Amino acid sequence: MIKDKAQEEVVNSTNKNLIVSASAGSGKTTVMIRKIIKHMIEDGVGVRDILVLTYTKAAAEEMKQRLLSAIYENAQNNPSLLNQIDDLSIANISTIHSFFQKVLKKYFYILKLDPSFSLCDELESENLKAKALEQAMQNFFEESPDEYKELLEIYGNDRTDRKLQKTIKSINEFCASLASPGKWLNETALKLYDNKEYLYSLMNEDLCFKVQGFKMEADKIMFRAKGQEVYVKYLNEVLSSLALVNNKLDFFENYSNFTQISFKNLKKDEENLVYLQIFDLRKKINEYKLNLNKADLTKEHTEKVIEFTKNIAVSVLKVYAEYSKTYEELKKERNCLDFNDLERLMLKLLEHEDIKESLKQEFKQIYIDEYQDANLLQESILCQISNGLNRFMVGDVKQSIYAFRQANPDIFLNIQKQYESEENSESKHLNSNFRSRKEILNFVNLVFDKIMTPITCGIDYKNTSRFQPKAEYKETSSNIPAVNIKIIKREEKNAEINPPKIYSVQKHEPRADVEELPELEARVVAKEISELLGKEIYVNGEIKKVDFKDITILMASRGSYIDKFSAMLSRFGIPLQANSRAQLYSDNIIKALINILALATNFQDDISLASSLKNFGNFSLNELYIIAKEDGENFYEKVQKFSGNEEISKKIENFLQIFNNFKENIINLGIFTSLNLLYDQTGFLKNLGSENKLKVKKFTNEFLKNGYNYDVLGFLNFAEKDLVLAPSFTSEENAVTVTTIHASKGLEYPVVFLVNCGADFTKGKKEYEVVLNEKLGLGLKDTLDEPPIVYNTLIEREKRDEFAEKLRLFYVALTRAKNHLYIVGSSTCNFKRIENDYDVLKKKCFLDLTLGSLSEEELNDLISKNSILTKEGLNAEIISDFNFNLSEIEKTSLKSDENLKQIFLNYFNFNYPYSKEINLALKNSVSRIVHDEEGYSQNLQPKNFQLSEHLTGDASKIGTEYHSVMQKVDFFKNQEKLELSTNVEEEKINAAINAVKKLLNETKCVKLFKEQEFMMYVPQEEINAGGSPDKILIQGVIDLLSLGEKNIIIDYKLSSVKSAEKLISLYKTQLKLYKLAAEKAFNIKIDDVYLYNFNTKEMLKIIL
């Protein structure tokens, strides 16, 4: 149903090309379907007369289903529409590549293709590329040995040519997306090496741009310095020096002028804000000047470097040409094409005018969805098959976030600009939002008015893309603001650390200076979730109460952050889940399947190889250990060369035969069939329970419906990049969803938490060996000791493109929420308002982009009052006290129920069904191990852990009471009088407190854990000398764990044993396991372990 005038104008636009910029939530698919139906009704166009193209199979199927529904919906008044239903199954509604393949199959004879050609999956394609690259390198070495040695000298710092291979692969990926790769290689690749004056003009542009930023910063400080004549005079001198750099001079004049700038000393006054800002500006200028001086960019030296690097570039392109030729020959031998071939050959086919004309006549209308994801080659093809008046492209360049897939947002922007001035074309915008509350949309407008500009990312958001709120939301009783910014105040680097507080599972008193930021952010999010639960929200036309399933947590990428964040949320009883695939893929049984698929792409992956040997080769841990002891640099080499044991050698031979068959089957039969054959051949499913068999079946069936059945690498890339996997996910339906921004694109959620917004998105960027630019050519990073001048010029533009993509990613994140949006991140709270485009480009995190968009008054209030609540419904708060009351949802660390034991068993290790360890109990308490050291390998029954094992009855109960008192003690405060039961002696407790305090001070404690429960797998040989390497699951509770200058464990005992030597002997094994658990859990070294006996008042150091 058409909802507003802008949508109606798009639907009614006819007989001209039309590009539509459809902002998030504006109903673009609805508009496209309505436009198709209108053509059918009014112009007699049939589904066989239209071409509808998408970028995913799922989107194509959805388009067919929605079109079918629209046909039925409109058939009552237009019965002739029903005639189109039978043709839907053969209609050209598909992905772009499926359409290209269909056309090439039809006209195979024109290009002299074998009609039986197959589309090689990415696994086969990568294998062929690897062979082609190896052969190309060998050919180049034989034909040009001197050039090869020179390249190896530059790229071979690891004594291999891997970096050179990486460069060749990058050039190949880039060229594959070009409309005319040959033309680019011949005319553009070396453009900046050949046209030095043009290169110098770009270098001058970069220098002037940088200096202009310095000037604008100086102007801002000047405004604040009014009335302080010393600083005004100094700033005028700075501006005069910077004015010597301008675009009227050439690069070398500007370079000379800038590198000779010097500043007078300024009297130190660290209490004055203007002084501090001048000092910071001067530091930035001097650092930039130092970098330029190091590069030695005098004209004579620069020209020598350019000539030297040009020779390297020529050699690299020779290797690429050899590689490209060899790769084409290998594909021809196998009669297969890859996805890039489909585009390249389709373009070649269109060189035949009759074919081009036939396609133009065949399609009366061409509809293309998500056009912001198009590449140059696709644009060239789609432009040629249009009759000049029938292209309808819809997308949102503000949501172009797939540069790593060669998507080029400039295509969309350029077409918009072109259509605005063409008589037979139109460019329109859909900015009405039917998804989110107006407060959220107004906030998005506030932020992106400031940060999304033609300078920062090529988009004039303020004048073209501001949201118009159109969603109707009923009032609810909830008083929670629509937009919430939660700022965790963190200390400046090198700031003095305040005295620590105590950490415990149940009473958590965290501080930003002693706790990991992910944990603090999780704590803040947990508090907000606890306040949201049960509040009213308006969703899908009805008022309901917020539940866990209404909440989604978004983050830019996965990594260690999500593990720590999720673990802390789970401690407070918040159920978490990823999307269904992520949950499935995070299961350890499924990880075994993913590992063998990964091994099929790279046999040198030691982790995947070890996993596959264990799970599909029936190797025990002991056998893997025997192999690992052999000589060799890598595990895969040891496997290949192993000859030390006849039985193991035979098993290796059998596994390799099974594995090689598996690889061949993938290529010929697809992953689905290959995995099922593997299950049968190895008996993988034989001893799995029904639930695990169901998981395996579900995973295997995925390959029939997700488009990856012949694309192992595509699947692995999908699993790695687009899914968030964490150990704390649940299978409950009522759970908070955790996912990435990329995975959330196109989706909407009632409540969104965007977390880790204080993370520096300029760090951790991919390293480029070569930078490639459609218009400027290539730049190589490695030039021995010389500055990579062309590379540096191109990387500046690459960095700007990356920054622009971060802004678009931020836009996607902020436009997912319907009812409530939370932005959570850490900051030193030195907020700086955005006043111009240069200020935007200096920002390094989402939080700074957000806060920089607020008014000066709002920022000042936030800093002075630690919180603001605006009339527009924005709540911002600086948090430095984390002692929240989370009693409503908080839970203790680990519960001793059997379901949780099984969850931990599944998480820590998946043992192959044929494992020989089945005679062992799955779980043992530490206490049981202590008492059964001599017979631990027998079939032990699980037993509940008791704190003082040698005590029984009332004595055991009294020991528990002593532990309970020590758990409540705050060792960093003057202790108030404790409430003690009649069983606990005050004198003994006070002595224990003093002994612990003394030890914590001596070891300079920073972080404290009390009553830390754990479960873990431990090899038997680590418990008892001579034991097997097989693992058993143990559990226990560490009374006190202190992290600081020295990391220590303290265990409390109420023991009647007076001999220190005997007491240590009794509990040495137990404390050894505590030490092992703490070291594994926190990835630290425990320096010392102590045992405190309440009865003797002794603190005993245990030598382990």
N, C-alpha and C positions, 0 to 999 in steps of 0.2 A: 504494500500500500504506500502510495506517494504521500509524504508528510509535510512538505513545504515547497515554496516557490522555486528555490534553487534546484531541487530534485526534479521538479516539473519541467524547468527550462532544459535540463540535460536530456530528459526523456523526449521532449518535443523537438530538439535540434535535429534537422534532417538535411540530407544531401550535402554534407560537408564533413571533413575530418574533425574529430573532437577529442581533446585530451582533458581529462577531469582529475583534478587534484582533490581527492576525497579524504578529508581528515578523519582521525580515529572516531569510530562510533557514528559516522554520518550516513550509513546505510548504502554503501557503494554496490554491494551485490544485489540488493533489492532494486536499485535503480537500473542496473544492467539487465536484470531479468525483465523488468517492466518495459525497458526499451526494446528488447527482443520481441516481447508479446505485442507491443504496439506495431512493430514492423510486420508481424504476422497478420494482424487484424486489418490494418489500414493499407498495407502495400502488397498483401498476398505473398509475402516471403515465407518459404518453408524452412524447416530445420536443416534440410539438405542444401539450402542456399546460403547458409551462414557458416562462419568459421569462428569458433570460440576457443581461445587458447589460455591456458593457465601454466603455472610453474610447478604444480604438484599433482599427482594422480588423485589424491584425496580431494583437492579443490575442484578438479574436473568432474569427479563423481558427484560432489555436492551440487555443482552447477546443473548437472543433468537432473538430479532429484528435485531441485528447486524449480527448474523449468517445467518439469512434469507436473508439479503441484500447481504452478501458475496456469498451465494449460487447462487443467481440470477446473480451477477456480474461475477462469474466464469463459469456459465452454458453454455455460448456461445461456449467456447472451450472444455467444459466437460459436455455434455448434461445429463449424468447419474446422475449428482448432483441433478437434479430436482426431482428425485425419493425420495430424503430425506425430501422434504417439508412436505409431509403428516405426516411423523413421528415426526416432530418438536413438535407438540402439546402434544405428550406423552413421549418426550425425558426426560431423567433425567438431566434437567437443572433447578436447584432449589436452595433454601437455604439449608444449612446443616441440619437443623432440619426437614424440609419438607421431605428430603430424608430419614432420620432416621425413621420418622413416617411411610412412605410408606413401608419400609422394615419390620418394626415391625407389621404392619397390615397384611403383606403377611405371616409372620412366627409366628403369634400369638400363634399357638398351641404348638410351641417348648417351649415357656416360660410360657405356661398356662395362657395367657392373655385372657380376654374376648374380642372377636373381635369387640365388639361395644364400646370399650373404647373411651373416649373423651379426647381431650387435654384441660385441664383446663386453662382458661385465668389467668392472673396475679392477678386479683381481687379475683377470687375464691381461687387461690393458697394462697394468703396472708391471706384470711379469715381462711382457713384450718390451716395455720401455726400459726396464732394467737390462734386458739382453741387448737392446739397441744401443744403450749408453755404454755398456761394456765394450761392445764391438766398435763403436765410434771412437772411444778412447784409444783402443788398440790400433785402429786404422790411422788415427792422427799421429800416434807415436811412431808408427812405421814410416809414414809419409813425411812427417816434419819433426824429427826427434829433438832438434834444438829448441823449437818453439814449445814442444811438450815439456821439456825440462825446465824452461823458463816459467811456464805456467805452474808446474809442480813446485818450483821454488817459492812462488807467490802464494799458492793455495794449499801447499802440502805441509803445513806446520805439524800435522799429526802423522806425517810420513805416508799419507794416503792421498788420493785425489777426491775425497768425499766432498770437500767444500766446492771443488770445481763441478762435481756432479750436481750438487745442490743448485749451483748457479745455472747450469744448463736446464735443469728441471723448471726453475723459475721462469726462464726465458720461454720455455715451451708452453707453460700454463698461460703466460701473458699473450703470446702470439696466437694461441688457440681462440682467444676471445676477440681478435681483431678481424675486421671485414677484409682487409688486404694485408696479411702478415708479410708476404713477399715484398710488397711496396714499403712497408715499415722497415724491414731489414735492410733494404737497399738505399732508402732515402732518408730515414729518420734515426735509425739506431745510433749512428755516429754523428748526429747533427751538431751537438755541442762541442765535439772534438774538432770538427771541421770548421765550424763557424764560431771562431773565438770571440769575435766582437759581440755576437749575440749572447754568448755565455757570460761575457763581462757585464753586459747590460742586466742580465738576471742576477748576477752577484751584486751589482750595484743596487738593484731593486731590493734585495734582501737586506743589505747594509742600511739603506735609507729607511726601510720599514722598521728595522730594529731601533735605529736612532730616533725615529718618529715616536716610538713607544716611550723611549727615555724622555723625550721632550714633553710628551703629554703627562708623564708622571711628575716631571719637574713643575709643570704648570699647575697641577693639582696641589702640590706642596706649597707653591707660591701663594695660592689662594688662602691656604691655612696660615701662612706666615705673615699675613697682613699685620702691620704694627710692630713687627720684629725686624728692624732694619738690617741687622747683621745678617740674618738669614735671607732676607729679600735680596740684598746685595750679592750674597754668595750664589744664590740661585740664578740671578741674572748673568753672572759670570759662567755658570754651568751652561745656561741656555745659549750664550754667545759662542761657547766652544762647540756645542752640538750643532749650532747653525752652520758651522764650517762644512758639515756633511749635508749635501742636498742633491736633488736629482738633476741639477743643472751641470754638475761636474761628472766626470767619468769615474769608474770604479777605483782606479789607481790613485786619482787625486783624493777621493773621499777616504780611501784606505789610509793614505799617508796622513791626511788631516786627523782622522779619528785616532790612529795609533799614537799620535803625538800629543793628544790631549793630556793635560796634567791638572791636578786640583791642589789648591792651597790647603793647608791644614786648617781645621775648624775646631775652635775651642770645645772641649768635651763637656756635654751637658745631658746626661742620660735621663734626667728627669723631664726633659723637654721633648714633646712628641714630634715637633718639627725637626729638631736635631736628629732624632732617631730615624725619621723618614729620609732625611738628606743623607745620612750615613748609609742607609740601606740602598738608596739609589746610586750613590757613589761606588759602593761595593759591586753592584751589578754591572755598572759601566766598566769598571776596572777589570772584572772577570772576563767580560766580552772582549775587551782590548787585549788582554793577555792571550786569549785563545787565537785572536787574529795574528798577533805577533809571532806566536809559535808556528803558525802555518806558513809564515814567510811568503806573503802573497804579493811580492813585488812582481812587476810585469815580466822581467827576464826569467825569474825562477818559475813563475806560473806557466809560462809558455813551454818551458822544458818539461815540467811535470805533465802537462796536457799531452804533449807529443809522446812521452813515455807511456802514459796510461792508454793512449789511443792504440798503440801497438799491442798492448795486452788485450784490449777490447776486440781488436781484429782477430786475434788468435782464438779468443773465446767464441766468437761468432763462427769461426771455421769449424770448431768442434760441434757447435749447435747444428750447423748445416749438415755435417756428417751424420750426426745423431738423427736429425729429422728424416734424412733420406733412408737411413737404415730402418727406422721405425716403420716407415711407409712400406718398405719391402717386406718386412716381417708380417705386417697385417695382410698384405696382398697374398703372401704364401698361405695364410690361414683363412683367407676369404672372410675377413671380419672388419667391421668398422667400429670406431668408438663414438661417443656423443659429439665430440668436436668434429669428427668426420661428417656427421649428419648435417651440421651447420655449414661446413665448408663445401660439401658436395651440393647441398641445396642451393647455395649461392652460385656455384658453378653451373648448375642446371638452369638457373635463371638467365644465364648468358644467351640461351636459346630463346629468341624472341617469341617463337610460336608457343613454347611451354609457358613462358611468362604471361602471354596474352590469354592462354587457356585458363590459367589460374585466376587471372583478373576477372574473366567472364564467369567462372564457376561460383565465386563468392560475391553476393550482393552486399553483404555486411561482414566486417571483420571486428571481432571484439577481443580485447586482450586485457586480462586481469593482472594486478600487481606489477604494472609496467615499470615501476621504479627498480625492479630487479633485472631488467634487460641488460644484455651486453651489446657491444657495437655490431657484432656480426648478425645477431638476431634482429636488431633494428634495421639493418640494411636489407635483409631478406623480407621482412614484413612490410617495409616501405614499398618494395618492388612488386609485391603481389596485390597491392591495393590499386583500385582504379582512380585514386586521387581524391575521392570524395567519401570513402566508406570506412575509414578507420575510426574505431572507438577504443581509446586507451584510458584505463582508469588505474589509479594507484595513489600512493602518498609518499612523495619523496622525503618527507619528514620521518618516514619509517623505513628508509633504505638502510639496512643494517647487515647486509651480506656481502661486503667487499671481498671477504675471503673466498667467495664463490664467483668472483669476477663481475659482480653486479656493479653497474656504473650509473650513479644517480645523475651525472651530468647529462645523460641522454634525455631523461625526463625534463630536466630544467631547460635544456636547449630547445626541445620540441615545444614546450610551453611558450617560450619567448618567440619562437618562429610562428606558431599558430596565432599569437596575439596580433600579428601584423599581416597575416595572409587573408585574402578575401574569402577563400573557400575553406577556411579552417577556423576553429574556435578553441579557446582555452577557458575552462570554467573551474570554479571552486565549489566544493561542498563542505561547508564549515559548520553546519548545524549538527549538534551532537545530541543523540537520542539515548545516550547510555548513562551519563554521570550526572551527579548533583551539580547545580550551577556554581556552588562554592568551590568545588574541585576544578571546574573548568575555568573559573575566574582566576584561580591561583595559577593554573597552567599558563593562561594568557599573561599574567603578571611576570612569570619567570621567562617565558620564551619571547615576549616583547623585547626583553633586554638582551637575551643571549643568542637568539637565532636570527642572524642578520646576513645581508649579502656578503659582508666581509668575513664573518666567522664561519659560514657554511653555505653560502650561495642562496639562502632563502630569506626573503623579506617577510618574516612571520607577522609582524605588526600590521602590515598593509595588505596581506593576502590570505592569512591563515588563522586569524583569531577565531576561537570557538564562539558559537552562538548557542547558548544552552536551550535545549528544547524538550528535555526529558521532564516529565511530570512526577514529582515526588510528594507523597502525602506526608503531613507532619507526624512525627512520632514523639513519644515521651522522652526519648534519649536527649541528654544534654551534652553529648560528646561532639566537639567540633568536627567539621568535615575534613579539615586538613590539619595534621599535627606534625610538628618538627621536633624531634627529640635529639638534643645535642649532648653527647657525653663529653664532659670537659676533661681533656687530658693535659698532662704537664708538658711544658716545652722540653726538648731534648736537653740533657745535662742539668735539668732543674733538680733542686734538692728534694730528696725523697723523704716524705713524712714518716713518722713512726708507724709501723704496720699494725693492722688489726687482725683479729682471728678469723680464720675460715673454718666453717664446719658445714656439713651437708644440710643439716636442718636449720641452723641459724647462721645464715651467710652474711658476713659483713665485709663486702668487697670494697676495694679502692682502685681508682684509675691508675695509680702508680705501682700497684703490685699485681694486678690481675690482667689477664689477656683481654684485649678489646672485644673479640668475638663473644666472650663470656659475659662481659658487661652489657654489650648490646642485647644479647639474648635475655639477660635479666630485665632490661628495660622493656623489651618486647613482651616478656612474660607478664610483667606488671600491667601493661596496656591491654593484653589479651584478657587478663583476669577482670579488668574493669569493663571490657566490651561484652563479655559473656552475659547473656540474658537481657542485654539492652535491645531496644526495638530498632529495626531497620525496615525500609520499604524495598522489597525485592519482587520482581515479576508480578506486579499488580497487587501485592498483599503485604500487610505489616506482619513481620515475624520477629522472633528473638534471635539474636546472634548466637550461632553455635560454632564449634571448631571448624566445620566444613565450609563456613562462609569466609574463612580467612586464608589469604595466600601471602607467602613471604617470597619476595623477589630479590635477586642479587645479580650483579653483572656477570659473574663467572663462578665456577666451582673451584674447590681447592681445600686447603686445610681449614680455611675460615668456616666453611659449612659444617665440617665435622665437629669443631669446637662449639660452634653456635648451636647446632642441633643437640649435642650432648647436654648442654646446659638447659635448654628448653625441656628436654626429656626429664631432667631431674625434678622439674616443677610439675610433672604430670601432664604436660601438653603433648597429645598424640600428634605425630608428624607423618606425612606421607608425601612422596613425590608423585609425579603422574604415574599411571599404571605401568608403563614400560619401565620407568626408573626403578619402581619397587621390584618388579620381576628381575631386572638385570642386576640388582644389588644382592640377590640371593646367592649364596655360595655355590650351590649346585649349578646355577645358571652361569656363574662366573667361570666354572670349569669348562662349560661349553664355549663361552666367549674366548677363553684362553686358547682353546684348540683352533678356533677360527683365526685368532691373531697369529698363531703359530703357522697357519697356512700362508700367511702373507710374509712372515719373517721367521725363519727357522733359528735365527740367531737371538731371538728373544728368550733369554734364559728362564725368566719367570714363567712364561707360557709353556716352555718346554718341560720344566720340572712339574708343573701342574698337570700337563697332558700325560706325561709318563706315569704319574701317580694314579690319575683318574681313568685313563684309557689303556694304559700298558700294564696295570696291576703291579706296579713297583711299590715296594714298601719304603718307608722313610729311611730305613737302614740301608736299603739297596741304593737309594739316591745319594746317601751319604758316602757310600763306598765309591760311587762314580765321581762324586765331587772331590774326593781326596786325590784323584789321579792328576798327573801333570797336565797342564794346559791353561791358557789365559782365560778362557770362557767355558761355561758349563756345556754349551752346545759342542765345543771342540772336544771336550772330555767324553761326551756321549759318542761322538763319531769315531773316536780313536780307541775307545775302551776295549781292553782285551784281558783284564785282570781276573775275570771270573767267568767260567764257561756258561753257567746258568744265566747270569746277568747279560752276558753277550748275546745269548740266544733270545732273551726277552727284548733286548734292544733291536735285534734284527726283525723280530716279529712286529714290534711296534712301528718300526720304520716302514715295513711293508703295508701295514694297515693305514698308516698316516699318508703315505704316497698315494695309495688308492683313494683315500679321502680327498686329497687335493685334486686329483684328476676328476673325481666325481663332481666336485664343485663346479669345475669348468664345463663339464658335459651335461650334468643333470641338475645343477642348481643346489643351493644350500639345504633346502627343505629335504629333498630326497637323500642327499649325502649324509645329513645328520641321522636320518632314520636308518640308513644302511650301517652307519657307525654304531648306533645303539645295538643293532642286531649282532654285528660282528664282535663287539666287545662285551656284550651282556650288561651294558651300562644300566639298563632299567630293571634288571632282574630282581635285585634286593631293595629297591627303593619303595618307600611307603606310597600309599595312594595319593597323598597330598603332593609329595615331591614329583611323582609321575605326572600329575596334572600340571605342575609348574613347567616341567620339561616339554610337555605337549603344547602348552600355551606358547612357550618361547619358540618352539620349532614352527608352529603355525604362523607366527608373526611374519615369516619370510614369504608366505604366500600372498600376504595382503599389504605389506609395507614397501614394496618396490625394491627390496634389497636381495631378492633370491639369487641373483647373479652378481651381486655387488658386495663382496666381503669388506673391502676397504671403506666403501660408502657407509655400511652398517657400523663398522668400528669407529669411524669418524663421527657418526651420529651419536653413538653411545658415549663417546668421549666428550664432545663439545656441547651437546644439546640437553643432556640429562644430568640432574643433580643426584648423586648417590650418597647416602650416609647410613651408618649402622643403626641409627635410632628411628628408622621409618617403621610404620605399622601397617597392617593390612586393614585396619578399621576404616569404615567409610566416613565416620564422623571424626575427621582429623584435619589439622592444618596442612595445607599444601606448601611445599618448598620447591621452587624451580628457578630457572634463569630467566632473565629478561628476554633473551632470544626465543626461548621455548614458549613464552607467554604471548608472543606477538599474535594478534588476531583474536585473543581471548579477553574475557572480562570477568571481574570478581567483585563481590560485594565490599570486601575489606582488603586492602593491600598494605603490606609493610615493605617498603624498599629499604634494605639494610646495607650496612657497610658503605655508606655514602661518604664517609670521610677518607676512603681509600684513594690513594694517588693513582689516577688512571693513566698517568704518563709513564709510570714504572711498569716493568715487566712486559714491555712491548716486544713484538717479534723482531729478531735480528735479521736484517736484510744483507745478503751477500751481494745483491745487485738490485738497483732501483730501476724500474721500467716505467716510462711515461709515453702515452700515445703520441703526444706532440713534440716531446723534447728528447726522446731516445733513451739510452741506457747509461747508467753510471755504476762503475765497479768499486766495491768497498776496499778490496785488497790491492794496494799499490806499493808493497814493501814499506819503506820508511817515509815515503812521500805522502803529502796530504791528498786525499781523494777528492780533488776539486769538483769535478763534474758530479760525483756521487753526493757530495755535501750540498751542492746546489739543488739536486733533485730530491734529496731526503728532506729538505726544508718543505718542499711542496707536499711530499708524502706525509709528513707530520701534520701539516694543516688538514690534509684529507682525513687522517686518523682522528684528529680532534673533532672535525665536522661529524664523523660517524659517532663519536662519543655523545655529541649533542643530540643526534637522532636517536641513539639508544636511550638516552635520558627521557626523551619525548615519549618513546614507546612505554617506558616504565611508568611515567606519571599519568598515562591515559588508560591504564587498565582498571582503575578503581571506579566503582559505581557509587558507593555510600561514604566510605571513609578511606583516607589516604594518610599513611604515616611515613615520614622520612626520618631514618635513624642513622646517625653517624657520629664519629668522634671528631673533636676539634680542639685546638689550643685557644679558641675563641678570640683570635685576633681578626675579627671580621672586617672585610673591606668591601665597600659598596661598589657596584659596577656603574661606571659613569660613561664608558665608551667601549668600542669594540676591542681596543687593546687590553682593557681590563678583563674582558671575557677570555681572551686568548691566553692570559696569564693564569687562569684558574686551573686547578689540577684535580678537583674532585667534585662530585655531584652536590655535596653539601655547600661548598663555597659558591657554586653557581646559583644555588637556591637562595642562600642568605644574602649574597651580593645583589640580588634582585629586589630586596626590601628597601624601604625608604630610609634615609638617614635617621629620622626620628625613631622609626621602629627598631633599627639596629642599636641605637643609643639606649633605648628603653630595655632592649633585650640584654645588653651588657650590664646595665646598672641594676635592673630588677630581676634578672635571670629568667624572665618569662614575659611574654606578651600575648594578648588575645585581641585580635583586630575585629572591627565591625563586619569585615568580610567573611569571618568564620575561620580565620587562621590562628592556630595556637602554636607558639614556639616556646621551648623550654630548655634551659641549660641545666644539666643534671650533674651534680658532683657528689651527692649523697645517695648511696645505693642500698640503704638499709630499708628496703620495702617490706611491707607485710604481705606475703603471698600465701597466707594460710589457706585461702580458698582452693588453690590448685596445687600447692606444694606437696611433694611426696618425698619420702626418704629415698636414699640412693638405690638400693637393690632389695627386692623382696624375695623371700625364700620359697616361692611357690614353684611347682614343677613346670608350669608353662614358661616361666621366665628362664628357668634352667635350660629348657630346650631351645629357647630363643638364643641364649648365649652360646649353647653348644653349636647351633647352626651358624652363628656369626663368626665364632673364632676359628672354626675349622670344619671343612666338609671332608669326611673320610670316605674313600671309595668303598662300595659295599663289600668287596672281597678282602678288606683290610684284616690283618691277622691280630689286631688289637682287641677283638671282640670279647676276649676272656677277661678284660679289665672292667672294673666299675667305671662309669662315665664321670662320676663326680666324687671327690673326696674332700672332707673338711681338712684344714691344716691340722687340727687336733688329731684327727684319725691317722694322718700320716706320721705325726710325732709318735703316736703309740704303736704304730705298726711298721717301724722302720725295717725290721728284719723280715717282714712278710708282706710288704706292700704290693707285691705283684699278684697276690691272690684276688679272688673275686670279692671285693669289698662292697658292702652295702652302704649307701649314702647315710650320713649321720649328721644331726644338727650340731653346729659349732658351739662349744661352751668355752667361756672365757678362762676359767681356772680348772683345767681338766682333772687335776689330781684332787680337787675338792668335790664333795658330793653333798646332796641334800641342802641343809641350811647354810653350810659353808659356801657352797656354790652361789647361793642367793646373795649372801653377804658380799662376795667378790663382785657380783654384778652391781650391787649398790655403790661400792667404791668407784667402779668405772663410771657409773652414771653421774656421780658428783664431779669427777674430773672432766667429764664432757662439758659441764656447765661453767667451768672456770674460765674467766678472761685473764689470760696471763700477762696482758699489757695494761691492765688497770689496777688500781687499788681495790682489792677484793672486798666487797661487802660481806657481811656475815652470812655464811651459807646455812641453808636449812638442811640439817642432817637427821637421818633416822637414828633410832637408838642403836642400830647395828654398826654405825660408822663412827669411829673415834676421831674427834676434831684434831687432836694432836698429830695423828698419822696423816690426815688430809693436809694439814698446814705444812708438815714436813715435805710431803710429796710436791705441793705447789711450789715451795721454795726451791726444791731440787730441780724441778722442771724449768722454772724461771731462770735460774742460774745457768742452766745448759743452753736455753734459748738465747740468752744474752751473749754467751760465749761464742755461739755459732752464728750470731747476727741474723736471726730469723727474719724473713721477709714475708713468707706466706705459710699459713698453718692449716692443716687438715686434721679433723678429729673423727674418730669412729669411721674410717674410710673402708667401706666394704669393697670386696673385689671377687671376681671370678676370672680364672685364666687357665689356659692349657700349659702344662709344663712337661717336658720330656722326663721320663722316669730317671734317666741318667743324671739329671740335674738335682734330683732329690737324694739319690743314693748312688754312690760310686759302683760301677759295674752294672747299673741298670740299662735297659734298652733305650733307644732314641724315641720309642713310641710315647705319645703324649696322653696324659690324663688330665681331667678337669678338676681344679681345686678351688676352694673358696675360703675366705677368712675375713677378719676385720683388723685393720691396723689402728691401734689406739691413738697414736699421735705421730703425724708426719710433718716435719718442719723443713721448709726450703729456704735457704739463705746462703751465707758465705760458705757454710758447710750444710749439706743436706743430711738430716738424721731421722731415725725412727726411734720412738720410745714406746715400750710395751709395759703395761702395768700387770703386776701379779700380787695376789694376796696369798702368799705361800708360807706354809709352816716349815719349809726346808730352810735351815739356817746356813748351811754351807753354800757359799757363793759358787764354788766350783761345781757342786752337784746341781744347783739351780740352773746354771748356764748350760750344763750338759743336758738337762731335761728339755730345754727350750731352744737349743741352738738351731735345730733343723727348722723349727717353726719360724724363727726370726730370719733364717736364711731365705725362706719362701716369701716372707714379708718384704724383704729387701729386693728380691727378684721381681715381685709384683709391682712395687713402687717404681723400680727402674724401667720396667716395660711400659707401665701406664703413662709415666711422665717423660720418658725418654731422657732420663737424667742418671747421674751416678750418685748412689747413696754412700756417703763417706763413712758414717758410723751408725751402729745400732746399739741401743741401750735397753736394759731391763731394769725396771724399778719395782722393788718388793716393799709393799706397804708395811709388812710386819717388821722387817729389819731396818727400814728407812734407808736402804742402800740403792744407789744408782750404779748399776753394773754395766760396764762396757763389754760388748760381746765381740770377740775376734772371730770373724768368719773366714 
